[in-house]
Every structure is written in structure tokens, then in C-alpha cells.
Amino acid sequence: MKRIIVSIIIPSFNTKEVTLRCVKSIVENTSFSYEIIVVDNGSTDGSVKQITNLKLIANSNNLGFARAVNQGIKVARGRYLLLLNSDVFTNKGSIEKMIDFAKKTPDCGVVGGKLVFGNGKTQHSVMVFPTLWQTIAKYWLRRKDPVLPRDVAVVDAVVGAAFLITPEAISRIGVLDERYFMYFEDLDYCRRVKKAGLKTYYLPEAEFTHLHGESGKGLSSSENQWRRLVPSSQIYHGILIHYLIILIMWTSQKVRKLFGLLSS
């Protein structure tokens, strides 16, 4: 049996068209041994019937991103694990570049690729670990987000839309934390990578097209997304820090609004 180098795990929820396009992009642009595992979270748009000739896990309801990914990891046969949002399309050679980099970088735990919109404009694909100080700097001191690196760089965290996990990371850290239904699971995993003595790398030469927001449309409303965001923030930060961050953001907005009214 041919050895599988990477297992590509795609959680899907009511995103039939983009999921199929995601799979097609992998087939057309990846030249070495891989397997695709689609984990469907109870879609009602006919996704399951359309996904053929692939390893498919069909859940009866929406278990969330982290649990779906972990289901894929449990059956994966590849040495490396690539988590892809269903609204991400791989470009020629992008996955190979991530694997090649990880192979020659012993301290690598996670590799993130460069994400671009459908029009080619670059997305901000890296993140700084959120803290109270970061919140104060952003909302009170108006500090801008760090500039996206032009070359390969060690970063705090990468966006989970195209997220390669190395064998060393799985060995030391394990799978995603299933307390996160969605949001913060990528930050949490990268934080654990750092605690384990490994590094998260941003690799801009590995480029992926990301239709930002399409994979979350199945939630149907921004209100539902907010309901998922708050519990995840509380898990990541802890209850006290979470509410302090909310307070910093809220007071900043109120003060700016007040000064806007006074100056008008």
C-alpha cells in the first residue's frame, strides 16, 4: 500500500458547493500521496450525497469544528495533518511546500499558509496571542495589528483555515480541544504548541485562496456566531479576563463616541 504523506481534513456544514470546489482544487494541484477526509456536521443541503470516492464521516448533527477535526484525525493515515476550511482552495504546489518546510524544520509544530481573497488581495493570516495588554493597546492606544511577514517567520498563531500539524505536535500536544465549538481553537492549539517547546511558522510561499466567511454561513446569522464566540473566549481567557477584555472594548467605544459628540 502506498504510504500517505498527508491527511487533509475538511469539516463541512451546509457548504456543498465550496466543499466540492475545495476537493477539486486539491486533486488538481497536489502531486504527491494524500488522502482527503470530509467530516460533515449534519448538513441539510445534500452535501453527503455529493461527496463520493472520498473518506467521509457523516454526523447526524453539528458537533462543531474541533470535534469534527478530531474525528478526522482519529481515522487519518497520513504522517502530517492538514486542516482545511471547506471554503479554502489550494494553489499549485502549496501543500507540498508546507510539507517540505515542515520536514526540514525540526522545531516546527504548526505551519500556516498565506491566505488570499478570491480577488487575490492578501488576508491577515497570522495572529498575536490576545491578552489584556493587547486589547488596551488596540482599543485605547490605537495600535495597529502587526504587519504580515513577507518571508517565512515564527509567529504566535496562524489562522486555522489552512493549518498543517506536524507529527511532533501530535506526539507532544495531541488533538484539538473539543471544548471549543468554533473560534479560538487555532489560537489555543498554537499556544499549546509554544508551551510544548515547538514553534508556529507562517509560510507565505504556500498560498491558498480563502472565501472568508463562507464556511460559517451555515450558522445562518451573526447572532448565532456571536453565541459561539463568547463561550470560546471564556474558555480561552478564563471568565475574569474575558469580561475585562469586553469592558476595555466597551469603554473605549463609549469614550470615542462621547468625544465624537462633544466635538461635533
Secondary structure as GFF3:
##gff-version 3
##sequence-region A 1 264
A	DSSP	beta_strand	6	12	.	.	.	ID=ss1
A	DSSP	alpha_helix	16	29	.	.	.	ID=ss2
A	DSSP	beta_strand	34	41	.	.	.	ID=ss3
A	DSSP	alpha_helix	47	50	.	.	.	ID=ss4
A	DSSP	beta_strand	55	59	.	.	.	ID=ss5
A	DSSP	alpha_helix	65	75	.	.	.	ID=ss6
A	DSSP	beta_strand	80	84	.	.	.	ID=ss7
A	DSSP	beta_strand	88	90	.	.	.	ID=ss8
A	DSSP	alpha_helix	94	103	.	.	.	ID=ss9
A	DSSP	beta_strand	108	116	.	.	.	ID=ss10
A	DSSP	beta_strand	126	127	.	.	.	ID=ss11
A	DSSP	alpha_helix	132	139	.	.	.	ID=ss12
A	DSSP	beta_strand	153	155	.	.	.	ID=ss13
A	DSSP	beta_strand	157	158	.	.	.	ID=ss14
A	DSSP	beta_strand	162	165	.	.	.	ID=ss15
A	DSSP	alpha_helix	167	172	.	.	.	ID=ss16
A	DSSP	alpha_helix	185	195	.	.	.	ID=ss17
A	DSSP	beta_strand	199	210	.	.	.	ID=ss18
A	DSSP	three_ten_helix	214	219	.	.	.	ID=ss19
A	DSSP	alpha_helix	222	237	.	.	.	ID=ss20
A	DSSP	alpha_helix	239	263	.	.	.	ID=ss21
###
